[in-house]
């Protein structure tokens, strides 16, 4: 029965994306290229609402069957307003204050229902407290927006979700722990969409998809304690480092960080070697660098912060020289 639902969600998401592509063209839901864009022709956008719809259909069925905890299901509903306001922004740009307010409320909703995990550090267990809950809400709010920042080239956001979800399953299996069907479901809708978003993309997910995916990954990090918190952070390492370093350098340069730009390291790299090679490069970093360190962090969570420093340091250095936060790369790459 579980396999049938997963396959059905995969096929239905793909079919709906196919029909949405034609509908969006007729309705004018198009992302027109500008000087910051990685595409040259208008592309239908807002298709993230499709994967959100079928994700929740599958999630509801799994919840009714008892495979998804009720508090997790209720917390996940915070992704709906995020997807809807994102879709509205895809169609007609909204003020950033409106989106930020809804993102903040949904982040608080999520933390209220699932809390934050106990943190294991150097043999000690740090229990959640009020400060921890506040930090968790801010971290989730940042992840929602971070994911939107990193959805700047074909295939990157969807491919990252698939990697993180499947790596989470692998880490749990390696220690004989249970894993949530939610991982597989989220990876499934992302894969169905990726078939249309692989370079050269025929569809863009827009803010409706990127914000939702960031929210759901954050929900997994907080609610799914069979995978170490440190391992989750390491798995998301490329997105975290590129987004954070870019924002930090733009702040130091006196730029308004809420203004649109194309100064992430992955965007500089894409302009030189193209979207596909950039995707393969990020995939290689994820699989051959971040995943092995995440496996080690899963087995030795006491050393999680040190392993994060180890995994992030070369990424930050490479991204710095590739031009993160700058108009041009710092080295001739």
N, C-alpha and C positions, 0 to 999 in steps of 0.2 A: 504493500500500500504506500509506504514512504517513497519507494522508487517511482511508483506511478505518478504521485503528486509532483515530485521533482521533475520528471520528464515532461509532464503536462505543463508545468510552469515554464520550463525551458522553451517548449514549442510555442505556447501561447504568447510569451514575451516576444519571441522572434516574429511571429505573425503580426502582432499588434504594432511592433516597430515598423514593419513593412507597410502597414496601412497608414500609420502615423506619418511616415515620410511623404506620402502623397497628399494627405490632408493638410499637413503643415505648409506645403508648397502652395496649395490652393488658398489657404487662409493668410498666407504671408508671414508665417512664423519662421523667419529666416535670420540667420546671423550673417550680416554683410561684412565682408573683409575691410579692415582699415590698416593703418600703418603698423599696428601691433600684432595683427593676425598672422597665424601660421598657414591659413588657407587663402586661396585666390578667388574662389567663387562663393556665392551665397549658399549656405548650408542650412537645412531645416534644424531648428533648435527646440529645446523644451522636451525632448523625448525621455528625459529622466522620469517624467510623470508616468510613463508606461511601465518602467521597471518597478517603480514604487507601488503601482496598482497591483501588479501580479505578485510582488513580494508579500503584500499584506493579505492577499487571498491565500497564498500558501501558508503564511504565518498563522492565520486564523484557523485553518484546518489542522495544523500541527498542535495548536493550543487546545482545540476541542478534543483532539486525540490524546492529550496529556503529555506531549513531548516538549512543550514549552511552558515553563513556570508562569503562573498568572502575573506575578509582579513584573517579570521580564516583558510579558505581552503588553501590560498596561504602560510600562515605561517606554516601550517601542512606539507607542502611539504619538509620542512627541515628535516623531519624524514626519507625521502628516502635515502639521502646520508649516514645518520647514520646507517640505516639498511644494506645498501650495503657494507660499509666498515666493519661493524660488521660481515657480512656473509663471506667476504674475510678473516677476521681474524679467523673466526671459521674453515675455510678450511686450511689456511696456515697463521701462526702467523705473524702479521705485527708489525713494530716498533710502540711503544706507541706514539711517536711524530706524526706519520701520523694520527692515530686515533684522538689524541687530537686536531690537527689542524682542521680536518673536524668537529669535535664536536663544536669547538669554532666558526667556520664560521656559522654553522647551528643555534647555539644559538643566534648569532647576527642577523641572518635572522629572526628568530622568534620574537625577541624583536622589530625589526624594523617594523614588520607588525601589531603586536597586542599591543605593548607598555607594560606598567606595570600599575597595578591598583592604584587608589587613596587609600592611607592608612589612616584608621580611628583610632585615638589614643587619649584617654582621652578627647573626645569632639572636637578634632582638626582634620582637614583633610590635610594630607600631599600630595601635588600635585607632580607628577613625574617631575624629573629634570635630567640633564645630569648624575649626580652621581648615581641617582636612576636607570637609564637605564643601566649604567655600572655594578652596583651591580646585577641587574636582569639578565644580560647576564652571569655573573660569577655564580650566583645561579643556573641557568638552566644548565650550563656546569657541575656543581657539581652534580646536580640531575641525569643527564645522566649517569655519572660514578658511582654515589652512587647506582643506580639501578643495575648496572653491578656487583658491590661488593656484593650486597645482593642476587644475584641469585646463591646461592651456595648450596642449597638443593632442592630436588624435590618439586615442587608445590608452593614454597614460592612467587616467583615474580608474577606469574599469579594470585594467590589468592589475593595478595595485590592490584593489579589493579582492580580486581572485587570489592573488599571491598571499595576502595576509590571512584570509579566511582558510585557505587550504593549509597554510603553514601552521595555523592554530590547531587544526585537526591533527596534523602530523605530530606536533609537540605533545598534545594530550595522549595520543596513541602510543608514543614512545615510552611514556611512563605508566601505561595501562590505565589511564583515566578516561572518564566519559567525556564526550564532546557534544556540543549543542548542534542540533540539526539546523539551527539558524545560520551557522557557518556555511553549510552546503547550500542553503536556500539563497543567501545573499550572493554567493559566488555564482550560482546558477543564473540569476537575473542579470548579473554583471556580464557573464559570458555571452548570453543571448544578445545583449546590447552591443558588446564588443564586436560581434559579427558585422554590425553596421558602422561601428566607430573606428575599426582598424584602418590605418592609413592606406589610401586616402579616404577619409571619413565621408559617409553618406548621411550621417545623423550626428547631432551634438546632444548631449544630455542636458546641458545648461545648468543653471543654478538649482533647478528642481531636482536634478540627480546628484550633483556634487555635494550640496549641503546635506542631503539625506544620507548619502554614503558616509560622509564624515561623522554624522550623528550616530549611525548604526555601528560603525567601527568603535566609536567611543563607548557606546553601550556595551559592546562585547568586552572591551578592556575593563570596565568597571564591574560587570555582572558575572563574567566568566572566569572564576578564580582557579579553574583547573589548569590554566596557563598563567605563568608568572607575569605580574605587571611589568617587570623589567623586560621580559621576552616580547610582550606586545609592543613596548616602546621601541625596542631594537628593530623589530620587523617593519615598523613604520619609519625607520631611520632616514631613508632618503627624502621622503616628503617633509619630515620634521626639520631636517637640517637645511634643505634648500629654502623652504618657506621662512624659517626663523632667521637665517643669515641674511636673506634678501631684505626682509622687513627691518632688521637691525641696521644694516648699512644704509638703507634709504632714510631711516630716522636720523642717523648721524650726518647724512648729507643734507638734512633739512627739508626733505620732501614730505608731502602729505600722503601718508601711507594708504589712505582710502581711495586715492586716485588710481585709475587703471594704468597698467604699465606692462612691459614685457621684459623685465630685467632679472627673472629667475635664471639660475645657471642652466637648467634644462632647456630654456628658451634660446639662450645664446648658443648652446650646443646644437639645437635643432636647426638654427639658421645656417649652420656650417655643414652638418652631415645629414640633415633630414630627420623626419619623424621616426621612420622605421628603425634606423640605426640608433637613435636616442632611446627608443623603447627597448631595443635589445640590450643596450648598455645598462639601463636601469634594471632590467630583468637579471642581467648577469650579476650586478651588485647585490640585488636582493637574494639571489639563490646561492651565490658562491662566497659572499662576504657576510651579509646580515643574518641569513638563516643559520649558518653554523654557530655564530656567536649567540643567537637566540636559543639554540639548543643547549649550549653550555649554561646560559642564564637560567634555563628551565631546570637544569639539574643542580645548579649551585646559585640559588636566588640571593644568598647572602652577599654575593659579589656583583649583584646587578648593576649598581651605579658605576663601578669600575669598568664593567663590560660595556656599558653605554658610552662611557668616555672613549674606550678602545674602538668601538664600532663607529662612533660619530666623528672622531678626530680627522681621519684621512678624507672623509666625505666633505667636511667643512673646509679643509685645506684645498681640495680639488675644486669645490664650488666657488671658493673665494677667487682663485685664479681664472676660473671660467667666466667670471664677471657677475656673480650674484650681487644684486643691488646697484650695479653700474650700468651705464648705457652701452659700454663695450667690454669685452673680456680684458682681463689684466695681462694675460699672456696671449701670444699668437697661437691659438689652438687650431 
